[in-house]
Amino acid sequence: MNEKLKNNYPKICLIIFLIIWVILAINPKYRIAWLLENTISLLFVIILVLIYKKFKLSNTSYTLITLYLIMHTIGAHTSYTEAPIGEYLKQIFGWERNNYDRIVHFSFGLLLAFPIREVFLRIAKVKGFWGYYLPFDVTASFSALYEVIEWIVVTVRPTTSISFLGMQGDIWDAQKDMGLAILGAFITMLTTFIINLKNKKLNRNLNKSSNK
């Protein structure tokens, strides 16, 4: 990646997301549910834009964030319970329900734990064990918070329950969603730990070789 592309990469990610968002904002299946689903994600994007100059994340983090936001935007357009991708996978794997919502919840942990870790490393200056546990813990907490928000919204507006809550008859839906997000975050933190450990060993061996 050349220097110019590298510097403009976050802006490219933003443009790609906005184009997809605008396209999927046209005639969503359930407008109220779409508004509810997009409120938090748009606030998140606005915050990232506002802090960009003072707190710029790595291009890896922007890539992961963009992927997750696109997946979430697709689910908001069709409703998670009726997402065509989920229906396609349902036929292939013989699932009893449309699991696109479960895929996105898993992706929440898998894709966002790394950016959250980056924030912790740069602001809190955490090291070692805490540099992996705290991002994992916060990602799990955000997942639980979202389930609470869903419960509050559906309590206030019961008519949105089918399209917004997306339980599909599963009374353990919230717990399974949180469990998948936690699993995704765990996989990312474990993978990051293994990669960092290997890099440390490699650098140590290189230093030993150069000192001989």
C-alpha positions in Angstrom: 0.0 0.0 0.0 1.6 3.3 -1.1 1.8 6.2 1.3 -1.0 8.3 -0.2 -3.4 5.4 -0.2 -2.4 4.5 3.3 -3.1 8.1 4.5 -6.5 8.3 2.8 -7.6 4.7 3.6 -9.9 5.7 6.5 -11.6 8.2 4.3 -12.1 5.5 1.6 -13.6 3.3 4.2 -16.0 6.0 5.2 -17.0 6.7 1.6 -17.6 3.0 0.9 -19.8 2.7 4.0 -21.8 5.9 3.3 -22.5 4.8 -0.3 -23.8 1.4 0.9 -25.7 3.1 3.7 -27.5 5.5 1.3 -28.4 2.7 -1.1 -29.8 0.6 1.8 -31.6 3.6 3.3 -33.9 3.5 0.2 -37.1 1.7 1.0 -36.1 -0.5 4.0 -38.6 -3.2 4.8 -39.5 -1.8 8.3 -38.8 1.9 8.5 -39.1 2.2 12.3 -36.9 -0.8 12.9 -34.4 0.6 10.4 -34.3 3.9 12.2 -33.7 2.2 15.6 -31.0 -0.1 14.2 -29.2 2.8 12.5 -29.3 5.3 15.4 -26.4 3.8 17.3 -24.3 2.9 14.3 -24.6 6.5 12.9 -23.7 8.0 16.2 -20.6 5.8 16.3 -19.6 6.9 12.8 -20.1 10.6 13.7 -17.9 10.1 16.8 -15.1 8.5 14.7 -15.2 11.3 12.2 -15.1 14.0 14.9 -12.1 12.5 16.7 -10.3 11.5 13.5 -7.7 14.2 13.6 -6.9 13.9 17.3 -7.3 10.1 17.6 -6.7 8.2 14.4 -7.0 4.4 14.6 -5.0 2.0 12.5 -6.1 1.0 9.0 -6.7 -2.5 10.3 -9.2 -1.2 12.8 -11.0 1.0 10.3 -11.3 -2.1 8.0 -12.8 -4.2 10.7 -15.2 -1.4 11.8 -16.3 -0.8 8.2 -17.0 -4.5 7.6 -19.1 -4.8 10.8 -21.1 -1.6 10.0 -21.8 -2.9 6.5 -23.1 -6.2 7.9 -25.2 -4.3 10.4 -26.6 -2.0 7.7 -27.6 -4.9 5.5 -29.5 -6.5 8.4 -31.2 -3.2 9.2 -32.4 -2.8 5.6 -34.2 -6.1 5.3 -34.6 -6.8 9.1 -32.3 -9.4 10.5 -35.0 -12.1 10.6 -35.5 -11.8 6.8 -32.0 -11.1 5.5 -31.5 -12.8 2.1 -28.0 -13.9 3.1 -29.4 -15.6 6.2 -32.1 -17.3 4.1 -29.5 -18.5 1.6 -27.3 -20.0 4.4 -30.4 -21.4 6.0 -31.1 -23.5 2.9 -27.4 -24.6 2.6 -26.9 -25.6 6.2 -30.5 -26.7 6.9 -31.0 -24.2 9.7 -34.4 -23.9 11.3 -34.2 -20.1 11.5 -32.5 -17.2 9.7 -29.2 -16.9 11.6 -28.0 -13.7 10.0 -28.5 -11.9 13.3 -26.3 -14.5 15.1 -23.6 -14.1 12.4 -23.6 -10.3 13.0 -23.5 -10.7 16.8 -20.6 -13.0 16.4 -18.9 -10.5 14.1 -19.5 -7.8 16.6 -17.0 -9.5 19.0 -14.8 -10.8 16.2 -14.4 -7.5 14.4 -14.7 -4.8 17.1 -12.6 -6.3 19.9 -9.4 -5.4 18.0 -10.3 -1.7 17.6 -11.4 -1.6 21.2 -8.0 -3.1 22.2 -6.2 -0.4 20.2 -8.1 2.3 22.2 -7.2 0.7 25.5 -3.5 0.4 24.5 -3.3 4.1 23.5 -5.4 5.7 26.2 -5.1 3.5 29.2 -1.6 2.3 28.3 -2.6 -1.2 29.4 0.0 -4.0 29.0 0.2 -7.7 29.2 -2.8 -9.7 30.4 -5.0 -6.5 30.8 -4.3 -5.5 27.2 -6.3 -8.6 26.1 -8.8 -9.0 29.0 -10.1 -5.5 29.2 -11.0 -5.2 25.4 -12.6 -8.6 25.7 -14.6 -7.6 28.8 -15.7 -4.2 27.3 -16.8 -5.9 24.0 -18.9 -8.4 26.0 -20.3 -5.5 28.1 -21.3 -3.6 24.9 -23.1 -6.7 23.6 -25.0 -7.1 26.8 -25.9 -3.3 26.8 -27.3 -3.6 23.3 -29.6 -6.5 24.4 -30.8 -4.2 27.3 -31.4 -1.4 24.8 -33.4 -3.8 22.6 -35.5 -4.8 25.6 -36.2 -1.2 26.6 -37.2 -0.2 23.0 -39.5 -3.1 22.6 -41.1 -2.4 26.0 -41.7 1.2 24.9 -42.8 0.3 21.4 -44.2 -3.2 21.4 -45.1 -3.0 17.7 -41.4 -3.0 16.8 -40.8 -6.3 18.6 -40.9 -8.7 15.6 -38.7 -6.7 13.2 -36.4 -5.2 15.8 -35.9 -7.8 18.4 -35.7 -10.7 16.0 -36.1 -13.5 18.5 -37.8 -15.8 15.9 -39.5 -17.8 18.7 -36.3 -18.5 20.6 -36.6 -17.4 24.3 -32.8 -17.7 24.7 -32.1 -15.4 21.8 -30.5 -12.6 23.8 -28.3 -15.0 25.7 -27.2 -16.7 22.5 -26.5 -13.4 20.8 -24.3 -12.3 23.8 -22.6 -15.7 23.9 -21.6 -15.4 20.2 -20.3 -11.9 20.6 -18.2 -13.1 23.6 -16.9 -16.0 21.6 -16.0 -13.7 18.7 -14.1 -11.3 21.0 -12.3 -14.3 22.7 -11.2 -15.6 19.3 -9.8 -12.2 18.3 -8.0 -11.6 21.5 -6.5 -15.1 21.5 -5.4 -14.7 17.9 -3.9 -11.3 18.6 -2.1 -12.8 21.6 -0.6 -15.7 19.6 0.5 -13.4 16.8 2.1 -10.9 19.2 3.8 -13.8 21.0 5.2 -15.2 17.8 6.4 -11.7 16.8 8.2 -11.2 20.1 9.9 -14.5 19.7 10.9 -13.7 16.2 12.3 -10.3 17.2 14.1 -11.9 20.1 15.8 -14.4 17.8 16.7 -11.6 15.3 18.3 -9.6 18.1 20.3 -12.6 19.2 21.5 -13.2 15.7 22.5 -9.6 15.2 24.5 -9.6 18.4 26.5 -12.6 17.5 
